[in-house]
Amino acid sequence: MNALLRRLAALLLTLLAVHALAFLLVRAARGGPFDGDRTFAPAVEAALRAEYHLDEPLWRQYQRALGGALIGDFGPSMSYRDTEVGTILRQALPVSLGLGLGGLTTALLLGLPLGLLAARRRGRFADRGVLAASTLALSLPNFVLAGAAIALFTFRLGWLPPAGSGGWRHLLMPCICLGLPFAAQLARLTRTAALEVMDSDAVRVARAKGVAEARLMRCHVLPQALVPVMAFLGPAAAGLLTGSLVIEQVFALPGLGAHFVQAALNRDYTLALGITVSYTALLGLMTFATDLLLRRLDPRIQSLS
């Protein structure tokens, strides 16, 4: 319990540090939320700055932003007029979470079986094929995979819509494009871990006793090979969320990534700050959940200490 509380306290301190750093960085950037193609009259701009408290000293702005963040209120957006940042987050978060979960599911459904297959067929055609395919998937950026998928499945075959949201068919291509590089990493990691387990004395004894190969892989190799795989899932989840920035832009999905890009372009201080803190909280919770799963899978790992 003490270790759990220490980990939660560390997450809270991380959130506070990220909030302070993001607050300073967005205000250190050149330009401001009202520096655009449209020029406001001095009186109008002064009224806008007063409305968003930008006329106050920096320490007072930070105090106000921190007080709101502690209760989950990031204030109104500076580019989406009459819209609270919390409202935008509630609308965009399910899209990003659905995309990330779909990408993670794609990685698991492809990476684990292919990694086990490569380990079981070590040195054979299947093994070389998995290694070659994973190398190709890792070498291609997300936007290249997305462009190739749109060209094939939309313009050539006409099976899937190219962009937008509205159903599972709109999310299928983005989830696959997001998850493929992580599936490649997972396949290589699973293969390496499975080969180490297969060379262990316990597996040799089980094989000598006549245990069927399928049962050997399922009951002896896979549980032990999952330990490094689970350790990979924390950083993988982080990569899936940050990688969704590009995927959401390519497929015009209204998730956190798309709003974050627009907030940076529009110097929307409150929205950029809210999304940054939300990303940090999600990544911290995912890493924390991964540690819990690792401890459950292998009690020898003191991941919470």
Sequence and secondary structure as in RCSB ss.txt:
>XXXX:A:sequence
MNALLRRLAALLLTLLAVHALAFLLVRAARGGPFDGDRTFAPAVEAALRAEYHLDEPLWRQYQRALGGALIGDFG
PSMSYRDTEVGTILRQALPVSLGLGLGGLTTALLLGLPLGLLAARRRGRFADRGVLAASTLALSLPNFVLAGAAI
ALFTFRLGWLPPAGSGGWRHLLMPCICLGLPFAAQLARLTRTAALEVMDSDAVRVARAKGVAEARLMRCHVLPQA
LVPVMAFLGPAAAGLLTGSLVIEQVFALPGLGAHFVQAALNRDYTLALGITVSYTALLGLMTFATDLLLRRLDPR
IQSLS
>XXXX:A:secstr
 HHHHHHHHHHHHHHHHHHHHHHHHHHHSSS TT SSS   HHHHHHHHHHTTTTS HHHHHHHHHHHHHTT   
B SSSTT BHHHHHHHHHHHHHHHHHHHHHHHHHHHHHHHHHHHHTTTSHHHHHHHHHHHHHHHS HHHHHHHHH
IIIIIIS  S SS  SSHHHHHHHHHHHHHHHHHHHHHHHHHHHHHHHTSHHHHHHHHTT  HHHHIIIIIHHHH
HHHHHHHHHHHHHHHHHHHHHHHHHTT  SHHHHHHHHHHHT HHHHHHHHHHHHHHHHHHHHHHHHHHHHH TT
  TT 
